Amino acid sequence: MSNFLIVSGYLGFVVLGIAMAAAGRLRPELIAPLGELLRFVMRHRITRIALFMVWWWLGWHFLVGTTVR
């Protein structure tokens, strides 16, 4: 039961992300398109470094963490 809830939650976030990306393309005056949002976020160097560190942390803990002892 709990696995079903966890997977459903992740799938819900994926569907929400796809819906928001589509809404940004269809109604850019309401929601910024994904490309514009990324361009705005990535314009500062410290944000790019922080985003890299977050991706590194997630990759290390979820992809490598179980194989290294």
Stockholm file with secondary structure:
# STOCKHOLM 1.0

chainA/1-69         MSNFLIVSGYLGFVVLGIAMAAAGRLRPELIAPLGELLRFVMRHRITRIALFMVWWWLGWHFLVGTTVR
#=GR chainA/1-69 SS CHHHHHHHHHHHHHHHHHHHHHHHHHCTTTSCCHHHHHHHHTTSHHHHHHHHHHHHHHHIIIIITTTCC
#=GC SS_cons        CHHHHHHHHHHHHHHHHHHHHHHHHHCTTTSCCHHHHHHHHTTSHHHHHHHHHHHHHHHIIIIITTTCC
//
